[in-house]
Amino acid sequence: MREKPYSQEMLALAEKWIAGTITPEERTRLFEWYDRFDDTELTLEKGQATLFGRMKQEMLRDIRQTIQPAGAVRRLAKVRRLTRISVAAAVLLLLATGGWLALQTRTTTQVANAAPAKSPPKVADIAPGSDKAVLTLADGSTVTLDSAGTGSLARQGNARVIKSGDGQLQYASAENAAAGEKSMVYNILSTPRGGQYRLKLQDGTNVWLNAGSSIRYPTAFLGKERKVEITGEAYFEIAKKADMPFRVSVNDPTAGEKPAEIEVLGTGFDVNAYKDEADLKTTLIEGAIKVARGADAVILKPSQQAVLSSGNDIRTVQLENTEQIIAWKNGAFEFDDADIPTIMRQISRWYDVDVEYEGKKPADHFTGTFSRNTSLAGVLQILHTSGVQLVAENKKIVIRS
């Protein structure tokens, strides 16, 4: 097995380099390690290597912009070396915390050899979110799914409620189902902040429910259509059934809680309808969907997003990258030119923490990605290393301008 390109000593020196507390002797050892450092030895997931290269290019571009013509070659060589050491040290820290982030500011030019900021205060760590949800049955009784055993949980109408071995909630036709059953029985699946869950409906449709979200659905679909209701954020992969269209009713916070409706003409799409977001966004990954609010309606093609704002018509946006939209479903945070409030809203939901701002909210925009398995302490270190000034205490994060 190939030896890792870093050791515990190098991790400690990297943290001191970032914090600005490294001694001259330690600095020499870090420089010697850097001279032997090979970027290709790092095992990075798909997309991370691209971000790593993009980060180095962006930093080098910003450095060139800050260097005066006189003595540019000599100074550029020095700063380039310092920059690459900083990048290498940051990579080590992020590997150690289990996360990855290549945050780069759009509105602030950073000088690579400026004095590093002090380390953020140590706080009690908070684990990332996990699979947890509450199932509300038709009679109002509840089942806490994260602590429930696997196998059959209940019978609801003509369906059996099952928790599979991998934790997914599933619905299957019950034995001795009553023929000609016409009344539908509804269940509600709800995730808390810091929770997520996967659901397989009776027709085979798969649903991923993000933190702080809910879905109300029939345990078995009857009649001429399949219809569910959601709050928060969910990703759908719809089972095709031409004779029974699928519709999603969304509690639309931009229209005074009046519902928007999505008619599914294809398969994969994401709906983001959190109350603390300015817009309701529906993003199509595959197939086709129709998004309607009142008399206003649009039909989306893959990589298009319908944006519903308060008091405005539905806007259609063409996206270059839809991976960031469904990154949460795949176990990651991914940001593309996102501002701090956008980033912190996602962190708040996943780690179940409150976020406050002192002074004006930072205007910087960032691009980057890191694992949703990263602990909160790791996330705060990543943000701090990227220049975000913050203070954390218990379950509250304060962002300072």
C-alpha positions as CSV (number, residue, x, y, z in Angstrom):
1,M,0.0,0.0,0.0
2,R,1.3,3.4,-0.9
3,E,2.3,5.5,2.1
4,K,0.2,8.6,2.6
5,P,2.0,11.8,1.5
6,Y,1.4,13.3,4.9
7,S,2.0,12.4,8.5
8,Q,0.6,13.5,11.9
9,E,3.6,15.8,12.2
10,M,2.9,17.4,8.9
11,L,-0.8,17.8,9.8
12,A,0.2,19.6,13.0
13,L,2.7,21.9,11.1
14,A,0.1,22.6,8.5
15,E,-2.4,23.8,11.1
16,K,0.3,26.0,12.7
17,W,1.1,27.4,9.2
18,I,-2.5,28.3,8.6
19,A,-2.8,29.8,12.1
20,G,0.4,31.8,11.8
21,T,2.0,30.2,15.0
22,I,4.7,28.1,13.2
23,T,8.3,28.5,14.5
24,P,11.3,29.0,12.2
25,E,12.4,25.4,12.8
26,E,9.0,24.0,12.1
27,R,8.7,26.2,9.0
28,T,11.9,24.7,7.7
29,R,10.5,21.2,8.2
30,L,7.3,22.1,6.4
31,F,9.3,23.6,3.5
32,E,11.3,20.5,3.2
33,W,8.1,18.4,3.1
34,Y,6.7,20.8,0.5
35,D,9.7,20.4,-1.7
36,R,8.9,16.6,-1.8
37,F,5.2,17.1,-2.0
38,D,3.5,15.6,-5.1
39,D,-0.1,16.7,-5.8
40,T,-0.7,13.4,-7.7
41,E,-0.2,11.4,-4.6
42,L,-3.4,12.7,-3.1
43,T,-6.5,10.5,-3.5
44,L,-9.3,12.8,-4.3
45,E,-12.8,12.0,-5.3
46,K,-14.1,13.0,-8.7
47,G,-14.5,16.7,-8.9
48,Q,-12.2,17.4,-6.0
49,A,-9.0,17.2,-8.2
50,T,-10.6,19.7,-10.6
51,L,-11.5,22.1,-7.7
52,F,-7.9,21.7,-6.4
53,G,-6.4,22.7,-9.7
54,R,-9.0,25.5,-10.1
55,M,-8.1,26.9,-6.7
56,K,-4.3,27.0,-7.5
57,Q,-5.1,28.8,-10.8
58,E,-7.3,31.3,-9.2
59,M,-4.8,32.1,-6.4
60,L,-2.0,32.5,-8.9
61,R,-4.2,34.8,-11.0
62,D,-5.0,37.0,-8.0
63,I,-1.3,37.1,-7.1
64,R,-0.3,38.3,-10.6
65,Q,-2.9,41.1,-10.3
66,T,-1.4,42.3,-7.0
67,I,2.3,42.4,-8.1
68,Q,3.8,45.7,-9.4
69,P,5.8,45.6,-12.6
70,A,9.1,46.3,-10.9
71,G,10.8,43.1,-9.7
72,A,7.7,41.1,-10.8
73,V,9.6,37.9,-11.8
74,R,11.5,37.7,-8.5
75,R,8.5,38.5,-6.3
76,L,6.2,36.2,-8.3
77,A,8.6,33.3,-7.8
78,K,8.6,33.9,-4.0
79,V,4.9,34.3,-3.7
80,R,4.1,31.3,-5.9
81,R,6.1,29.1,-3.6
82,L,4.4,30.5,-0.5
83,T,1.0,30.1,-2.2
84,R,1.6,26.5,-3.1
85,I,2.8,25.7,0.5
86,S,-0.4,27.3,1.7
87,V,-2.5,25.2,-0.7
88,A,-0.7,22.0,0.3
89,A,-1.1,22.8,4.0
90,A,-4.8,23.5,3.6
91,V,-5.3,20.3,1.7
92,L,-3.7,18.4,4.6
93,L,-6.0,20.0,7.1
94,L,-9.1,19.2,5.1
95,L,-8.0,15.6,4.5
96,A,-7.5,15.3,8.3
97,T,-11.1,16.6,9.0
98,G,-12.6,14.4,6.4
99,G,-13.8,17.3,4.3
100,W,-12.7,19.2,1.3
101,L,-13.3,22.7,0.3
102,A,-11.7,24.9,-2.4
103,L,-13.4,28.2,-1.5
104,Q,-12.4,31.1,-3.6
105,T,-13.8,34.7,-3.2
106,R,-15.2,36.6,-6.1
107,T,-15.5,40.0,-4.5
108,T,-12.3,40.1,-2.4
109,T,-8.7,39.9,-3.7
110,Q,-6.5,38.1,-1.2
111,V,-2.7,38.6,-1.0
112,A,-1.1,35.2,-0.6
113,N,1.7,36.2,1.8
114,A,-0.5,38.2,4.1
115,A,-0.4,37.3,7.8
116,P,-2.8,34.4,8.5
117,A,-5.8,35.1,10.7
118,K,-5.9,33.6,14.2
119,S,-7.5,30.2,14.6
120,P,-11.2,30.2,15.5
121,P,-12.0,29.5,19.2
122,K,-12.3,25.8,20.1
123,V,-15.9,24.7,20.5
124,A,-17.6,21.5,21.5
125,D,-17.9,19.5,18.3
126,I,-21.3,18.6,16.7
127,A,-21.6,15.5,14.5
128,P,-23.1,15.9,11.0
129,G,-26.7,15.1,10.3
130,S,-27.8,11.5,9.6
131,D,-30.7,9.3,8.6
132,K,-33.5,10.1,11.0
133,A,-37.2,10.8,10.5
134,V,-40.6,10.4,12.1
135,L,-43.4,8.5,10.3
136,T,-46.9,9.7,11.1
137,L,-49.5,7.0,10.4
138,A,-53.1,7.5,9.4
139,D,-54.4,7.3,13.0
140,G,-52.0,10.0,14.2
141,S,-49.6,7.6,15.9
142,T,-45.9,8.0,15.1
143,V,-42.8,5.8,14.5
144,T,-39.3,7.1,15.1
145,L,-37.6,5.5,12.1
146,D,-33.9,5.9,13.2
147,S,-34.6,3.8,16.3
148,A,-37.1,1.4,14.7
149,G,-36.0,-2.1,13.8
150,T,-36.0,-3.4,10.2
151,G,-38.9,-5.4,8.7
152,S,-42.6,-4.7,8.7
153,L,-43.7,-1.7,10.8
154,A,-47.4,-1.5,10.2
155,R,-50.3,-2.1,7.8
156,Q,-51.9,1.0,6.3
157,G,-54.9,0.4,4.1
158,N,-53.9,-2.0,1.3
159,A,-50.1,-1.5,1.9
160,R,-47.5,-2.8,4.2
161,V,-45.0,-0.3,5.7
162,I,-41.5,-1.7,5.7
163,K,-38.1,-0.5,6.9
164,S,-35.5,-2.2,4.7
165,G,-32.1,-3.4,5.8
166,D,-30.4,-0.3,4.3
167,G,-32.8,2.0,6.2
168,Q,-35.2,3.0,3.4
169,L,-38.9,3.3,4.1
170,Q,-40.9,1.2,1.7
171,Y,-44.5,0.5,0.8
172,A,-45.6,-2.8,-0.7
173,S,-49.0,-4.3,-1.5
174,A,-50.5,-6.1,1.6
175,E,-51.6,-9.7,1.5
176,N,-55.3,-10.2,1.3
177,A,-55.8,-6.6,0.2
178,A,-59.4,-5.6,-0.1
179,A,-60.6,-5.8,-3.7
180,G,-62.1,-2.5,-5.0
181,E,-60.7,-0.4,-2.1
182,K,-61.6,3.2,-3.0
183,S,-60.5,5.2,0.0
184,M,-56.9,6.3,0.2
185,V,-54.9,6.2,3.5
186,Y,-52.2,8.9,4.0
187,N,-48.9,8.9,5.9
188,I,-46.5,11.7,6.6
189,L,-42.7,11.4,6.6
190,S,-40.9,14.2,8.4
191,T,-37.2,14.9,8.9
192,P,-35.9,17.2,11.6
193,R,-33.0,19.7,11.1
194,G,-29.9,17.4,11.1
195,G,-31.9,14.6,9.4
196,Q,-32.5,13.1,6.0
197,Y,-34.4,10.0,4.8
198,R,-35.1,7.9,1.7
199,L,-38.6,6.7,0.8
200,K,-39.9,4.3,-1.8
201,L,-43.6,4.8,-2.6
202,Q,-46.0,2.0,-3.4
203,D,-45.7,2.7,-7.2
204,G,-41.9,2.4,-7.1
205,T,-41.1,6.1,-7.0
206,N,-38.0,7.0,-5.0
207,V,-37.9,10.1,-2.9
208,W,-34.9,11.6,-1.0
209,L,-36.0,14.0,1.8
210,N,-33.5,16.6,2.9
211,A,-33.2,18.1,6.4
212,G,-36.2,19.9,7.9
213,S,-38.6,18.6,5.3
214,S,-41.8,16.6,5.0
215,I,-43.9,14.6,2.5
216,R,-47.6,13.6,2.7
217,Y,-48.6,10.7,0.4
218,P,-51.1,7.9,0.0
219,T,-49.9,4.5,1.1
220,A,-51.3,3.1,-2.2
221,F,-52.2,5.1,-5.3
222,L,-55.8,4.8,-6.5
223,G,-57.8,6.6,-9.1
224,K,-56.5,8.5,-12.2
225,E,-53.5,10.3,-10.7
226,R,-50.7,10.0,-8.2
227,K,-50.3,13.1,-5.9
228,V,-48.1,14.0,-3.0
229,E,-47.4,17.1,-0.9
230,I,-44.1,18.4,0.3
231,T,-42.4,21.1,2.4
232,G,-38.7,21.8,2.5
233,E,-36.6,20.0,-0.1
234,A,-37.0,16.6,-1.8
235,Y,-35.5,14.9,-4.9
236,F,-37.8,12.6,-6.9
237,E,-37.1,9.7,-9.3
238,I,-40.6,9.0,-10.6
239,A,-41.7,5.5,-11.6
240,K,-43.2,5.7,-15.1
241,K,-46.9,5.0,-15.3
242,A,-48.4,6.6,-18.4
243,D,-52.0,6.1,-17.4
244,M,-51.5,7.7,-14.0
245,P,-49.7,11.1,-14.0
246,F,-47.6,12.1,-11.0
247,R,-48.1,15.5,-9.3
248,V,-46.3,17.2,-6.5
249,S,-48.1,20.0,-4.5
250,V,-45.6,22.3,-2.9
251,N,-46.4,24.7,0.0
252,D,-45.2,27.8,-1.7
253,P,-43.8,30.4,0.9
254,T,-43.4,33.0,-1.9
255,A,-47.1,33.1,-2.5
256,G,-48.6,33.3,1.0
257,E,-48.5,29.5,1.5
258,K,-50.6,28.9,-1.6
259,P,-49.5,25.7,-3.3
260,A,-47.5,25.5,-6.5
261,E,-47.9,22.3,-8.5
262,I,-45.5,20.2,-10.4
263,E,-46.8,17.8,-13.1
264,V,-44.3,15.1,-13.8
265,L,-43.8,14.3,-17.5
266,G,-40.4,12.6,-16.9
267,T,-38.3,11.2,-14.1
268,G,-35.7,13.1,-12.0
269,F,-36.1,16.5,-10.4
270,D,-35.4,18.5,-7.2
271,V,-37.8,20.8,-5.4
272,N,-36.5,23.4,-2.9
273,A,-39.3,25.1,-1.0
274,Y,-37.8,26.1,2.4
275,K,-39.5,29.0,4.1
276,D,-36.2,30.8,4.7
277,E,-35.2,30.8,1.0
278,A,-36.2,33.8,-1.1
279,D,-37.4,31.7,-4.0
280,L,-39.1,28.3,-4.6
281,K,-36.9,26.5,-7.1
282,T,-37.6,23.3,-9.1
283,T,-34.7,21.9,-11.0
284,L,-35.1,19.2,-13.7
285,I,-32.3,16.7,-14.0
286,E,-33.9,14.2,-16.4
287,G,-37.1,14.0,-18.4
288,A,-39.6,16.8,-18.4
289,I,-41.9,18.5,-15.8
290,K,-44.5,21.2,-15.8
291,V,-44.4,23.8,-13.0
292,A,-47.5,25.8,-12.4
293,R,-48.7,28.5,-10.0
294,G,-52.2,29.7,-10.6
295,A,-52.6,30.4,-14.3
296,D,-48.8,30.8,-14.8
297,A,-47.0,27.6,-16.0
298,V,-43.7,26.6,-17.7
299,I,-42.4,23.3,-19.0
300,L,-38.8,22.5,-18.1
301,K,-36.2,20.7,-20.1
302,P,-33.2,18.9,-18.5
303,S,-30.7,21.4,-16.8
304,Q,-33.4,24.0,-16.5
305,Q,-34.8,25.5,-13.3
306,A,-38.1,27.1,-12.6
307,V,-37.8,30.0,-10.1
308,L,-41.0,31.2,-8.3
309,S,-40.5,34.6,-6.5
310,S,-43.0,36.5,-4.5
311,G,-45.3,38.5,-6.7
312,N,-43.5,37.6,-9.9
313,D,-44.1,35.3,-12.8
314,I,-42.3,32.0,-13.0
315,R,-38.8,32.4,-14.4
316,T,-36.9,29.7,-16.3
317,V,-33.1,29.6,-15.7
318,Q,-30.7,27.5,-17.8
319,L,-28.1,25.9,-15.5
320,E,-24.6,24.8,-16.5
321,N,-24.1,22.6,-13.5
322,T,-27.0,20.7,-11.9
323,E,-24.7,18.6,-9.7
324,Q,-24.6,21.3,-7.0
325,I,-28.4,21.2,-6.8
326,I,-28.5,17.5,-5.9
327,A,-25.2,17.3,-4.1
328,W,-27.0,17.0,-0.7
329,K,-28.6,13.8,-2.0
330,N,-25.2,12.4,-2.9
331,G,-23.6,13.3,0.5
332,A,-21.9,16.6,-0.2
333,F,-22.2,20.3,0.0
334,E,-21.4,22.0,-3.3
335,F,-21.4,25.7,-3.9
336,D,-21.0,27.7,-7.1
337,D,-20.5,31.4,-6.6
338,A,-22.7,31.2,-3.4
339,D,-22.8,33.9,-0.8
340,I,-22.3,33.3,2.9
341,P,-26.0,33.4,3.9
342,T,-26.7,30.7,1.3
343,I,-23.9,28.5,2.6
344,M,-24.9,29.1,6.2
345,R,-28.6,28.2,5.7
346,Q,-27.5,24.8,4.5
347,I,-25.1,24.3,7.4
348,S,-27.8,25.4,9.8
349,R,-30.2,22.8,8.6
350,W,-27.7,19.9,8.5
351,Y,-26.0,20.5,11.8
352,D,-29.1,21.9,13.6
353,V,-27.4,25.1,14.6
354,D,-28.5,28.7,14.6
355,V,-26.7,31.4,12.6
356,E,-26.5,35.1,13.5
357,Y,-24.7,38.0,11.9
358,E,-22.9,40.9,13.6
359,G,-22.8,44.0,11.3
360,K,-23.4,43.6,7.6
361,K,-23.6,40.2,6.0
362,P,-20.4,39.4,4.2
363,A,-20.6,40.2,0.4
364,D,-18.0,37.6,-0.7
365,H,-19.1,34.7,-3.0
366,F,-17.5,31.3,-2.8
367,T,-17.2,28.2,-4.9
368,G,-16.3,24.8,-3.4
369,T,-17.4,21.4,-2.1
370,F,-17.0,19.3,1.0
371,S,-18.5,16.1,2.4
372,R,-21.7,16.2,4.5
373,N,-19.9,13.7,6.8
374,T,-17.5,16.4,8.0
375,S,-18.0,17.4,11.6
376,L,-19.1,20.9,12.4
377,A,-15.6,21.7,13.8
378,G,-14.1,20.7,10.5
379,V,-16.6,22.8,8.6
380,L,-15.8,25.9,10.8
381,Q,-12.1,25.4,10.3
382,I,-12.6,25.2,6.5
383,L,-14.6,28.4,6.5
384,H,-12.2,30.2,8.8
385,T,-9.2,29.1,6.6
386,S,-11.1,30.6,3.6
387,G,-11.4,34.0,5.4
388,V,-14.8,33.9,7.0
389,Q,-14.7,35.6,10.5
390,L,-16.8,33.6,12.9
391,V,-17.4,32.8,16.5
392,A,-19.1,29.5,17.6
393,E,-20.6,28.7,21.0
394,N,-22.7,25.7,21.8
395,K,-25.2,25.5,18.9
396,K,-24.9,29.0,17.6
397,I,-22.5,30.5,15.0
398,V,-22.0,34.2,14.8
399,I,-20.6,35.6,11.5
400,R,-18.7,38.9,11.8
401,S,-18.2,41.3,9.0
